Amino acid sequence: MTLPGAARTRVIPITPVAGAPGLVSLYEKQKKIYPRSVHGAFARWRWAMVWLTQLLFYGLPWLMWNGRQAVLFELSSRRFYIFDLVLYPQDFIYLTGVLVLSAFGLFFFTAVGGRLWCGYACPQTVYTEIFLWVEHHTEGERGARMKLDAGPWTANKLWRKSAKHAVWLAIGLWTGFTFVGSFTPIKTLWAEAFTLGFGPWEWFWVNFYGLATYGNAGFLREQVCKYMCPYARFQSAMFDRDTLIVSYDTARGEPRGTRARGADLGVLKLGDCIDCGLCVHVCPTGIDIREGLQYECIACTACIDACDSVMDKMHYPRGLIRYATQNGLEQGMTQPQMWQRVFRPRVLVYGAVLVVISAAFAWSLAVRHTFKVDVVRDRMTLARINEAGQVENLYRLQLMNATEQPQSYHVAVHGIEGAALAGAGAGTVDVLPAQARWVTLAVRVPPEEARALGAGAHPIRFEVVAGSDAGAVVSERSTFVVPR
């Protein structure tokens, strides 16, 4: 079909829809990518990160600490245990700190080395790598998989496909089980798995995350990186021409072409690239790195390992595809010159901010109190005059013990002369390990002091001192109401 235009015509290819005469499709079918396995230094780094991340993810829920799970976000009791830390919902500010640290860490590493997170530590990359390993060992290498998919269904094909999907499902469900085990004690979850004693929410989330892992790493793969992940879209705002990225050295590689080993490149007038296509075959997103920087590139460096292996066979220097900057390639910079430009003011600012925030975060954790206090006024009775003629206000105090030992707390009130405490919260309050306790207490003010204060709300301060640590004091403000 040809579309007329003012200056030129544009030809749009069309594809007839099978079985529907007269209908055409303007959408190209998604082509399946068959990444070839690759070996090399960067592949070893990727697998080192796979092992590290998965040992942490699968191992931490089973690690015991102080007689309980080392890392447990127990939503039912609203307690979050991270080794010696016991956090409450009131410690939500620390989650904000972690998110800020993650954001500046992403800015810093992206400005230095591009999509390092995507290439080495992103869960989508890690699980795709694991699922591809399973696929390689059940269906064979790239050519064998393509032939298997193109061929008819036989007993061999059925067996291989079934084995692959069974292993994929097992990995996915175990991943979902481990994830839920970070919120429900994993040993309890394991025991309930054999008695089908899961609660409905545990069943839902185990299957949800299991099937999500199975679908994303087994089927969607590069489509998640290309179409679903926002990082691929806004990475250009974080890159500049001095960012280290996986790059093809056009000046050295072009013009590309096949040749015999040992051929004189000067006579053939060819570059170092032999146009073997291995860099495309090993790419998990199916791009050709020789076409320049593309948002689909996840910086997995598989193309570097593949190209280096070809350069070794051809007895050419390595590094036709390598980590380099755009300015470095265009200006012919050496590696030291490129690294000098990498640590530019933008990167130094990111690094300085990251160090300051990290130090502040660590300091805040180090000096945090071992307990927390919330004060809530009794809304049913703001103020009253008791039988002794005293003005009395009722309060509820929540004392939260953020240690794993029983604690005693002494409560006092300040701010009004002659004010005294009465009730269950007066004096010393005992709180069990990692527990919270509500106590009701009354603040009583003598009538003469109340008259001197006058009607209205007056500031007071509750002071709570931990009995086991004389230096730990928490003060909470409130108001005392004198009725008219």
Stockholm file with secondary structure:
# STOCKHOLM 1.0

chainA/1-484         MTLPGAARTRVIPITPVAGAPGLVSLYEKQKKIYPRSVHGAFARWRWAMVWLTQLLFYGLPWLMWNGRQAVLFELSSRRFYIFDLVLYPQDFIYLTGVLVLSAFGLFFFTAVGGRLWCGYACPQTVYTEIFLWVEHHTEGERGARMKLDAGPWTANKLWRKSAKHAVWLAIGLWTGFTFVGSFTPIKTLWAEAFTLGFGPWEWFWVNFYGLATYGNAGFLREQVCKYMCPYARFQSAMFDRDTLIVSYDTARGEPRGTRARGADLGVLKLGDCIDCGLCVHVCPTGIDIREGLQYECIACTACIDACDSVMDKMHYPRGLIRYATQNGLEQGMTQPQMWQRVFRPRVLVYGAVLVVISAAFAWSLAVRHTFKVDVVRDRMTLARINEAGQVENLYRLQLMNATEQPQSYHVAVHGIEGAALAGAGAGTVDVLPAQARWVTLAVRVPPEEARALGAGAHPIRFEVVAGSDAGAVVSERSTFVVPR
#=GR chainA/1-484 SS CEECCSSCCEECCCEECTTCTTCEECSCCCCCCCCCCCCSHHHHHHHHHHHHHHHHHHHGGGCEETTEESEEEETTTTEEEETTEEECGGGHHHHHHHHHHHHHHHHHHHHHHSSHHHHHTCHHHHHHHHHHHHHHHHHCSHHHHHHHHHSCCCHHHHHHHHHHHHHHHHHHHHHHHHHHTTTTTHHHHHHHHHHTCCCHHHHHHHHHHHHHHHHIIIIITHHIIIIICTHHHHGGGTCCTTSCEEEECHHHHCSCCCCCTTCCHHHHTCCSCCCCCHHHHTCTTCCCGGGCCCTTCCCCCHHHHHHHHHHHHHTCCSCSEEEECHHHHHHTCCHHHHHHHHSCHHHHHHHHHHHHHHHHHHHHHHHCCSEEEEEEECSSCSCEECTTSCEEEEEEEEEEECSSSCEEEEEEEESSTTCEEEETTSEEEEECTTCEEEEEEEEEECHHHHHHHCSEEEEEEEEEEETTCTTCEEEEEEEEEECC
#=GC SS_cons         CEECCSSCCEECCCEECTTCTTCEECSCCCCCCCCCCCCSHHHHHHHHHHHHHHHHHHHGGGCEETTEESEEEETTTTEEEETTEEECGGGHHHHHHHHHHHHHHHHHHHHHHSSHHHHHTCHHHHHHHHHHHHHHHHHCSHHHHHHHHHSCCCHHHHHHHHHHHHHHHHHHHHHHHHHHTTTTTHHHHHHHHHHTCCCHHHHHHHHHHHHHHHHIIIIITHHIIIIICTHHHHGGGTCCTTSCEEEECHHHHCSCCCCCTTCCHHHHTCCSCCCCCHHHHTCTTCCCGGGCCCTTCCCCCHHHHHHHHHHHHHTCCSCSEEEECHHHHHHTCCHHHHHHHHSCHHHHHHHHHHHHHHHHHHHHHHHCCSEEEEEEECSSCSCEECTTSCEEEEEEEEEEECSSSCEEEEEEEESSTTCEEEETTSEEEEECTTCEEEEEEEEEECHHHHHHHCSEEEEEEEEEEETTCTTCEEEEEEEEEECC
//
